Amino acid sequence: MKSEPPIIVAITGASGVILAYKFIDSLLEKQENVFLVCSSAGRMVWKDEKLPSFGESIEKWDSSGRFKLFSNGDFYSPIASGGFKSKAMVVIPTSMNTISSISNGITDNLIKRAADVMIKEKRELVLVPRETPLNALHLKNMAKLAELGVKILPPNPPYYLFPKNIDDINDFIVQKLMVTIGVEDKLPSNYIYNEKE
């Protein structure tokens, strides 16, 4: 793996794991280094969403030479330390359990600890929450995080682009994330309302 700081991708136990799958594919296509952490609940959801198996996906990404997988209990991982530089961290999808923990400083696994590090070091942290409807606690926790500089990016469909299928929606969300963390400068023209043919 090249020495360039990685982008941390974390998967938690909310639906929408396919977004993480497509996001990692896109990052590696852009020659970004990727560190992945997946919770046990995230692995359970993975099995339900008809993706290539987790093992097959890891093997594919590992062949890029730019990918590392860490256990969610591995507090010896470099991303558990503020001394380790990373470009950004994206928790995709983000469960409300994880949002609640991060907003209250609970760091009982690697995903939550790495997110806490990003906040204290004032680095880019993006959460992709998957829940509806949202209750007052959900909203308060997200507001607290937003006040700390965390970006909250709900995976909302771009209705104004008239997506034809779920893949169109997923691809839009991934492109939006790529711009949000600075991997891309702007959205492709087909994802911009006034430039869409």
C-alpha positions, 0 to 999 in steps of 0.5 A: 500500500502506498503511503498516502493517508487512507480514507476510513470506511465503516459499516454498521448495522443499518440497511443500505450496505450496498452503498458502502460496497459501491463507495469502496469500489469507487474509491479504489477506482480513484486509486485511494487507499481504503481502511475498512471496519465492519461491525458484526451487525453490519456483517449480518445486514450484508448477508441479507442484501444480496451482495457478493459475499463479504469474503469475496468482496474483501478478496477483490478489494485486497487485490488492489494493493490499496485496501486493509480490513480491521476488526471492530474490536482491534483497538491496536489498529492505527485508526484508533490513534490521533497520531495516525493521519487519515484523509476522511472517515465515512460511516456508511450506513450509520445506525442510530445506535452508532450515532448515539454513541458517537454523539455521547463520546462512547468509544467501545469499539473501533468504529466509534473510537475512530469516529471520536478521533476524527472529531477530536483531531478536527478531520472530515467525518461523514455519517450516512444515517439510515432510519425513518421516521426520526425521533427527537433523540435521533435529531438531537444527536445528529444536531450535536454532531453537526455542531461539532463539524460532522457532516450528516449525509442522508441517502436521499433519492435525487427525485429531480433527476428522475432516477429509473431504478435503485442503482441510479439512486445508489450511484448518485449517493456515492458520487455525492460522497466522493464530492463531499470528502474531496475525492471529486471536485464536482458531481458528474453533469448527469447528476446536476439538475440543470446540466442533465440531458 
